[in-house]
């Protein structure tokens, strides 16, 4: 146990003191602060989409304040004269104006005519609101010309009584579903990949420098693997807690509460409730230990750090497959693909988080995949320990399936004899 503690403490301190740990923490914290605070202190740039010039030759009374209130508050409305047409067109072409609106009287039986001049039709989104506003003004003007009483005018302009009948109460909008959960899945993926991959890198570097030949005489391979995985994992949990804690403080300081406004888009952070965050934390812990043991086994099979990418490629592809399926599952968290994939241990960390964040799975649909993942982590850890024990002193051979099968079939004493016999040629080559 003492040897495990020494390896654990060394691995934890080495990871926390590394430049990658510090810079990644600072970068993510700064990114969160920028997203939350910059729109608050500098104002949202989406609040002003440009200036719209309005040329009104009709009998309707139209003003800039009324247009801002009734049509769109995102634009500055500028009332212009009919004789300014050429100058307005030049300003539109130079993109000094977002659009030019011309409102003309219709015939005795026709509504007013609206001409909307733009550089690109997709640049503006107020056309429908403008048409509705002019129609309402025209209706009120013609009702007044008929000399109707207030009651008659109110009856002619009364709007339909519209009521919502929501069958799926509490359903989430697209923005609420995708953005917060998507960000959480991306963060989970990178945290697992970076810290689990760091275990493989550490093993390969120590092996390449022959440090492990010294360590293995003092610490058993099992203790060496467990201490390294646990030390790096605790550093990852610490970084995870720092980022989330700082993010929560920034959101509360900005006065956003459970909401966040970015670029004019309101994001409801209440979707990241207690259940989602708890499941995310559990999935990070289990997912990290599951993949870190696999990465450690891959790192023990290489003789040089340059060979690590080839050895760890299958493990990286499994993690990437889980991330890809999770992204697809966000659109249909209760579909067959999402449900089945959440029970496959290689895919569970990403897919189950997508189901919990974007859907409403039953309690057993959450607990059972977590139990399967926990048991699978123990099994994978046992298998990886055997490969690690056999491959930690294996030099001069490229990683192969046959080699790993031999490692799995060897016992402790047999593996030690195999390691001793295999390391000798490697030492001879190095000399």
N, C-alpha and C positions, 0 to 999 in steps of 0.2 A: 504493500500500500504506500510505503514511503517513496519507493521508486516511481510509482504512478504520480504521486504528488509533485515530485521534482520535474517530471516531464510535462505534467499539466501546467505547472506554474511557469516553466520556461516557454512553452508554446503560447500561453496566454500573453505573457509580457512581450514576447517577440512580435506577436500580431498587433497588439495595441500600440507599440512603439514604432511600427512600420509607417513609412510615408504614405503608402496606399490607404491605410486605415484612416490616417489623419486627413488626407486630402479628400477622400470620398465622403467622410463625415461633414467636413466643412462645405464641400460642394453641394451636397444634398440639402443641408441646412440653409445655405445661401439661396438655393433655388426655391425652397419653400417660402423663405422670407420675401424674395422678389415677387413671386406669384401673388402673395397675399397683400403685401404692403405697398408695392408700387402703384397699383390701381387706386388704393385708398388715398395716398398722399399726392399723387400727380393727377388724379382724375382719370376716369375711364375714357380712352380715346374713342370708343365706339359711341359716345354720347353726341358726337357731332359728325355726321356723315357728309356734310357739305352744304352748299347754298342752292336753293331753288328759286328761280325768278318766275314771278306770276304776272301775266298780262291779262287783265280782266276787262273785257269790253261788253260784258253782259249787264243786265239790270240787277243782278244779284249783288248783295253787299258781302264782300269777301275781304277779310283782313289777315295780316300776317299772324297775329296772336291766335285768331280762331283756327287758322290752318295748322299752327303748331300744336294746338290742343286737340283738334278733331281728326287731323290726318296723320301727323307724325311729329313727335318731339325731337327726333334725331336729326332734323334738318333745320337750317336757318331759312325762313321764308322771306323773300324780298319782293315787294310790290313794284312793278315796272310799268312804263308807259308804252303804248303801241308803237310809237315812233322809234323806240330803242331796239327794234328787232335785229338789225344788223350787228349792233354792238353786243347784244345778248348772244347771238349766234357765234360771234368771235370768242366771247368768253367761254361758251360751252365747248367749243373746239379746243381751246387751250386748257380745258378742265378746271377753269376758275369757277364754273358752275356745275352742279351735279345734274341739273335738268332745267328745262323751260316749260312752263305750263301756260297755255293760252285757253281762255274760257270765253266763248262767244254765245250770243243769243241764238236760240233755235227758232223754228217757225212757230206759228200759233198752236200747232198740234204736236210739236216735237220738243224734246228736252234740249237744254243747252249743249253745245258741242265743246268737247275737251280735246285739245291737241297737246300731247306730251312729247317733247323733243329731248333725246338723251344720246350720249355717245355709245353706250352699250345697254341693252334692255335689262340685263341682269344686275346692273349697278344700283337700281332703285327698286324698292319694294312697297311703295305707298300708293300705287296706281288704283288698287281696289278701294282703299280707304278714301282716296280723293273722289272717285266716282260716286261713292255712297254719300259723301258729304255734300257734293254739288246737287245730287238728286234730292236730298232732304231740303236743301235751301230752295230749290225750284218748286218742290211740293208745297212748302210753307208759303211761298210767294203767290202761287196760283190759288191756294185756298183763301188767302187774304183778299185776292182780287175778286173772288166770288161773293164776298160779303157774308160768309158763314159765321154762325155763332161759335163761341169757344167750345161748347159741347160738341157741335157738329165737326169742328176742325179736329178736336181731340179724337173723335170716333174714326175719322178718316186716316189719321196718322198713327193710330194705336198699333203697337208692335205685337207680334204673336207671343203668347205666354209659353215660355220655353223652360222646361225642367229636366234636370239630369236624372237618369236612372242607372246608377253605377252598380253593375253586377259583381265586379271584381274589386271590391273596396280595398284601398291601400295599395293598389297597383302603382308601379313605379314608371316614370317617364323614361324616354331613351337616354336623356342626359344624366338623369339620376342613376340609371342602371349602369351605363357604360363608363363614364369618366372616373368616379371615385373607385369603383371596383377594378377597373382596368389599371389604374395607377397602383393599387395595392398588389395586384397580381404581378405587374412588372417589377415592383420593388421586391416582392418575395422571390421571384425568379432570379434577379441579379444577386440578392443576398445569398441564396443557396449556392448559386453557381460560383460566385467569387470566393466564398469562404470554404466551400467543399473543394473547389479547385485549388485553393491555397494549400490544403492538406497534401494533395498530390504533388504540388510544386515543392513543398518543404521536404517531402520524402525523397523526391528525385534529386534535389540539391544535396541533401545529406548523403545520399547514396553515391552520387557522383564524386563527392569529396572524400569518400571513405570514412566519414564520421560515424556511420552506423556500425562499421566493423568494431569501433571502440564501444559505442553505446550498447551493442548487443551482448557484450561481455558483462555488463553491469545491470542491464534491464532486459527482462524477457520481451520477446516481440509483441506479445499480447498487451503488456503494460505500456510499451512504447506506442503502439497504435491507439490504445484507449486514451492515454494521456494527451497525445497529439490532437486527436479528434475532439476531445472534451475541451481542451484549452482554446483551440481556435473557435470552437462552437460558442463558448462563453463570451469570447471577444465579439463574435457576430451578434449575440443577443444584446450585449452592451451597446453596440452601434445601433441596432434596431430600436432599442429603448430611447437612446439619445435623439434619434431622428423623429420618432413619433412624439416623444415628449415635447421637443421644441416646436414641432408642427402644431400640437394642441395649444401650447402657450401663445404662439403667434396668431392663431385663428381667434382665440379669446381676446387677445390684446387689440386686435383689429376691430373688435366689436361685431364680428360676423356671426357669432353664435354657431348655429348648425348649418349656416349657409356661407357660400363663397361666390363672389362675382369676379369673373375673369373675362375680359374682352366683351363685356355686355352679356355674357352667358351666366345665368344663375345656376350654381351647383348646390344641390342639397346634400350636405355631408351627413345628415341623419341616417342615410342608408347604411353607413358604416357604424352600425349599432354595436352593443356589447357582444352579442352572439357572433357577429362577423369578426370582430377584433380578437375575441378569444379563440375562435377556430383558426384564424390566421396565425396566431402565436403558436398554437399546438402544431399546426401544419409546418411552420417554419422549423420547430425543434425536431419533429419526426423526419421531415424532409431533409434537413441538414444531416442528421446522423445516418439516414438511409444512403444518401448520395456521397457523403464524405468517406464512408467506409469503402464504397466502390471506387472512388477516386484514389484513395490511399492504396488499395490493391493494385490499381493501374499504375500508380507511381512506383510501386515496389518492383514492377516487372521490367523497368527500363534500366539501362546502364548509364545513360546520359540524359540530361535535361532536354536535349534537342529531340529525343524520341518520345517525350511525354505527350505531345499533341496526338500522335498516332495511337498511343495506348489508351488515352482517355477519350478518344473520339466516340466510341460506342456509348459510353456513359453520358457524354454531352448531348448526343442525339436523342437519348431517352428523355433527358430533361427538357430539351427543346420540343420534343413531341408533346409532352404534357402541357407546355406553355401554348403551343399552337392550338391544341384541342380546347384548352381553356378559353382562348380568344373566340373560337368558333362557338363554344357553348354559351357565351354571354348572350347571344341572340335567342337561344332556346335552352335555358338551364334545366328544363324538365324533359328534354328530348332523350331519345334512346342513346345517342352517342354520349351525352353528358352523364347520364345515369350509369351506363355500363363502364365508362372510363373512370368514374370516381371510385370504383371498386378494384381497379388495377393499381397495385402499389407504386409502380413506376410513374403513373399519371396522377395519382391521388392528390399530391400537394397542390397542384395548380388547378385541376378540374373541380375538386371539391370546394375550393375557395370561390370559384366562379359560380357554382351552384348555390352556395350559401349567400353570397353577396347579391346575385342577380335574381335568385328564385326564392322559393319557400319550401325547401325539402323537409320531410318529417324528421323527428328526432332520431329515429333509428337509421335513417338514410345518412345521418351525419356521424353517429356513434359507430356504426358497423364499419364503414370505410376507415375510420381512425383506428379501430381495433385491428383490422387487417393490416394496416400500414405499420402499426406498432409491432405486431408479431413478425411481419416481413422484415422490419428493421433489425430485429434480433437474429433472424435467420441469415439475412444478408451480412450482418456484422460477423457472425460465426464463420461464414464462408470466406469473407474478405480477410478475416484474421488468419485463416489457414493459408490463403494465397500470400498474404503479407509475410507470414512467418517463413514461407518457403522462398519468396522472391526477394526478401530484403537484402540478401547477400548473393543474389544471382547476377553475375556479370558476364558480359560478352555474348548474350543471347537476346534475340529480338522477342518481344512478347508474342505468344501464340496460344491458341486454345488448347493444344496438346500439353504445353508446359503448365498451364493453369490446372488442367485435369490431373496432371501428375502431382501438383502441389496439394490439391484437394484430397488425393488418395494417400498422402504420406502422413504418418503420425509424428508426434513431436520429436522423438529420438531419431526416427528415420529422416525427418526433415533436417535435423541438425547435421547428421552425417552428410546428407546431400548438399547442404549449404557449404560445409567445409570443403568437400571435394570440388564443388563448382567454383568457389571463390579463389582456389589456388591458381588455376589457369589465368583467371582475371588479374590476379596480383602479378603473375609472371609477365603477362602482356603489358601491364602498366610499367613494370620495371624496364 
